[in-house]
Amino acid sequence: MPLRTLSQAKAWLDEQGKSVQEFAREHDLCPATTYQVLSGHKKGKRGKSHAAAVCLGVKAGIRGEGACWH
């Protein structure tokens, strides 16, 4: 699956009919961190921001124990 841009990730959430908070809860992510990744304030290099970026499809990687559905 090709990576999404931040704009594409936001549009994808809209297409899914999900708020950022709902998406974050479903994937055991911090809503604030998820918002920060989507806004570009956090790059998703490590830790929770990395997990959010991977689940949103804006970064390739493995989230670890949890699974991300795209």
N, CA, C and O of each residue as an XYZ file, in Angstrom:
280
protein
N       0.834     -1.169      0.000
C       0.000      0.000      0.000
C       0.888      1.246      0.000
O       1.798      1.357      0.822
N       0.631      2.180     -0.915
C       1.443      3.402     -0.946
C       1.162      4.268      0.279
O       0.070      4.232      0.846
N       2.152      5.036      0.667
C       1.987      5.928      1.807
C       1.066      7.080      1.452
O       0.981      7.502      0.298
N       0.379      7.578      2.469
C      -0.502      8.724      2.299
C       0.235     10.001      2.701
O       1.127      9.984      3.550
N      -0.155     11.092      2.079
C       0.280     12.399      2.561
C      -0.589     12.737      3.767
O      -1.581     12.055      4.025
N      -0.231     13.769      4.499
C      -1.061     14.174      5.630
C      -2.456     14.569      5.170
O      -3.444     14.248      5.832
N      -2.544     15.264      4.041
C      -3.851     15.645      3.494
C      -4.664     14.413      3.117
O      -5.869     14.361      3.361
N      -4.008     13.427      2.525
C      -4.699     12.194      2.161
C      -5.172     11.430      3.401
O      -6.245     10.827      3.392
N      -4.376     11.460      4.449
C      -4.760     10.775      5.685
C      -5.986     11.439      6.297
O      -6.884     10.751      6.783
N      -6.034     12.762      6.279
C      -7.208     13.472      6.785
C      -8.433     13.143      5.949
O      -9.510     12.890      6.488
N      -8.267     13.147      4.620
C      -9.387     12.813      3.731
C      -9.836     11.373      3.936
O     -11.032     11.083      3.898
N      -8.884     10.470      4.154
C      -9.204      9.068      4.397
C     -10.057      8.919      5.652
O     -11.030      8.165      5.661
N      -9.688      9.641      6.715
C     -10.500      9.591      7.935
C     -11.912     10.102      7.659
O     -12.886      9.526      8.143
N     -12.027     11.178      6.885
C     -13.343     11.703      6.524
C     -14.148     10.670      5.738
O     -15.341     10.486      5.983
N     -13.490      9.997      4.795
C     -14.159      8.961      3.999
C     -14.660      7.818      4.879
O     -15.702      7.222      4.610
N     -13.903      7.526      5.931
C     -14.282      6.466      6.861
C     -15.391      6.926      7.809
O     -15.996      6.106      8.500
N     -15.655      8.219      7.841
C     -16.641      8.771      8.749
C     -16.187      8.735     10.196
O     -17.002      8.604     11.110
N     -14.868      8.852     10.402
C     -14.303      8.766     11.747
C     -13.625     10.071     12.136
O     -12.961     10.719     11.327
N     -13.811     10.429     13.377
C     -13.077     11.569     13.918
C     -11.681     11.090     14.288
O     -11.424      9.890     14.389
N     -10.803     12.036     14.486
C      -9.446     11.688     14.906
C      -9.496     10.996     16.264
O      -8.772     10.029     16.502
N     -10.348     11.491     17.146
C     -10.445     10.880     18.475
C     -10.947      9.446     18.390
O     -10.428      8.568     19.081
N     -11.942      9.197     17.560
C     -12.463      7.840     17.406
C     -11.390      6.914     16.834
O     -11.210      5.794     17.313
N     -10.682      7.382     15.812
C      -9.609      6.592     15.213
C      -8.537      6.273     16.250
O      -8.067      5.139     16.342
N      -8.155      7.286     17.029
C      -7.117      7.094     18.047
C      -7.557      6.050     19.078
O      -6.775      5.172     19.443
N      -8.796      6.141     19.542
C      -9.290      5.167     20.520
C      -9.278      3.750     19.946
O      -8.885      2.805     20.629
N      -9.704      3.606     18.707
C      -9.756      2.278     18.069
C      -8.373      1.645     17.968
O      -8.248      0.421     17.999
N      -7.343      2.463     17.849
C      -5.985      1.955     17.648
C      -5.105      2.125     18.880
O      -3.882      2.004     18.807
N      -5.743      2.408     20.010
C      -5.023      2.570     21.277
C      -3.922      3.621     21.161
O      -2.791      3.411     21.600
N      -4.276      4.754     20.563
C      -3.350      5.869     20.382
C      -3.814      7.051     21.208
O      -4.986      7.145     21.573
N      -2.906      7.936     21.495
C      -3.237      9.180     22.189
C      -3.857     10.139     21.161
O      -3.221     10.441     20.150
N      -5.081     10.621     21.398
C      -5.696     11.540     20.435
C      -4.850     12.790     20.170
O      -4.739     13.229     19.025
N      -4.256     13.361     21.213
C      -3.442     14.567     21.024
C      -2.247     14.288     20.115
O      -1.932     15.092     19.237
N      -1.591     13.168     20.320
C      -0.455     12.801     19.478
C      -0.911     12.570     18.044
O      -0.225     12.965     17.101
N      -2.059     11.935     17.877
C      -2.589     11.679     16.533
C      -2.869     12.995     15.819
O      -2.533     13.146     14.645
N      -3.484     13.948     16.518
C      -3.706     15.284     15.940
C      -2.380     15.940     15.557
O      -2.274     16.553     14.494
N      -1.375     15.814     16.416
C      -0.076     16.439     16.149
C       0.611     15.824     14.940
O       1.278     16.531     14.185
N       0.459     14.528     14.746
C       1.020     13.885     13.553
C       0.293     14.396     12.314
O       0.935     14.737     11.320
N      -1.039     14.453     12.360
C      -1.814     14.908     11.208
C      -1.534     16.369     10.852
O      -1.630     16.759      9.689
N      -1.190     17.165     11.852
C      -0.913     18.582     11.583
C       0.537     18.816     11.153
O       0.891     19.907     10.707
N       1.374     17.778     11.292
C       2.779     17.912     10.918
C       3.672     18.395     12.043
O       4.872     18.574     11.836
N       3.120     18.611     13.232
C       3.934     19.056     14.362
C       4.835     17.950     14.893
O       5.930     18.212     15.391
N       4.367     16.722     14.782
C       5.206     15.572     15.148
C       5.446     14.768     13.881
O       4.531     14.562     13.084
N       6.670     14.319     13.702
C       7.061     13.634     12.469
C       6.871     12.128     12.517
O       6.973     11.465     11.485
N       6.601     11.580     13.675
C       6.410     10.131     13.770
C       7.703      9.352     13.743
O       7.749      8.244     13.207
N       8.744      9.907     14.307
C      10.050      9.244     14.266
C      10.171      8.080     15.242
O      10.852      7.096     14.953
N       9.513      8.188     16.399
C       9.634      7.114     17.392
C       8.469      7.188     18.367
O       7.746      8.181     18.429
N       8.311      6.131     19.108
C       7.311      6.085     20.167
C       5.877      6.184     19.680
O       5.503      5.615     18.654
N       5.085      6.925     20.445
C       3.652      7.025     20.160
C       3.363      7.750     18.861
O       2.398      7.422     18.172
N       4.185      8.729     18.517
C       3.950      9.427     17.252
C       4.261      8.510     16.068
O       3.611      8.598     15.026
N       5.252      7.635     16.224
C       5.549      6.648     15.179
C       4.351      5.728     14.993
O       3.942      5.460     13.863
N       3.790      5.245     16.090
C       2.632      4.348     16.011
C       1.468      5.035     15.313
O       0.791      4.423     14.487
N       1.229      6.300     15.640
C       0.138      7.035     15.005
C       0.386      7.201     13.507
O      -0.524      7.012     12.699
N       1.606      7.551     13.143
C       1.936      7.746     11.728
C       1.781      6.452     10.936
O       1.296      6.476      9.805
N       2.183      5.332     11.510
C       2.051      4.046     10.831
C       0.574      3.695     10.658
O       0.157      3.284      9.575
N      -0.211      3.853     11.712
C      -1.641      3.526     11.636
C      -2.378      4.430     10.650
O      -3.323      3.990      9.995
N      -1.961      5.669     10.543
C      -2.590      6.592      9.593
C      -2.129      6.344      8.167
O      -2.723      6.860      7.221
N      -1.077      5.561      8.011
C      -0.577      5.247      6.676
C       0.326      6.314      6.093
O       0.571      6.324      4.887
N       0.830      7.221      6.937
C       1.725      8.266      6.428
C       3.187      7.876      6.567
O       4.075      8.586      6.096
N       3.436      6.731      7.222
C       4.798      6.250      7.400
C       4.793      4.731      7.339
O       3.912      4.075      7.894
N       5.779      4.190      6.663
C       5.915      2.737      6.618
C       6.514      2.272      7.936
O       7.303      2.989      8.550
N       6.152      1.107      8.360
C       6.719      0.577      9.584
C       5.808     -0.443     10.218
O       4.715     -0.728      9.729
N       6.278     -0.976     11.305
C       5.523     -1.956     12.065
C       5.196     -1.321     13.398
O       6.072     -0.767     14.062
N       3.959     -1.398     13.784
C       3.536     -0.748     15.011
C       3.890     -1.557     16.244
O       3.841     -1.016     17.349
N       4.231     -2.781     16.114
C       4.554     -3.601     17.284
C       3.425     -4.552     17.594
O       2.955     -5.260     16.703
N       2.979     -4.587     18.830
C       1.959     -5.542     19.248
C       0.617     -5.282     18.575
O      -0.039     -6.219     18.120
N       0.212     -4.044     18.509
C      -1.107     -3.724     17.957
C      -1.115     -3.798     16.457
O      -0.071     -3.736     15.808
N      -2.295     -3.931     15.917
C      -2.442     -3.998     14.471
C      -3.124     -2.721     13.983
O      -3.958     -2.149     14.685
N      -2.775     -2.291     12.811
C      -3.405     -1.135     12.186
C      -4.138     -1.597     10.944
O      -3.589     -2.332     10.122
N      -5.340     -1.177     10.816
C      -6.143     -1.539      9.638
C      -6.290     -0.326      8.775
O      -6.712      0.734      9.235
N      -5.932     -0.485      7.490
C      -6.022      0.633      6.544
C      -7.121      0.397      5.558
O      -7.353      1.228      4.680
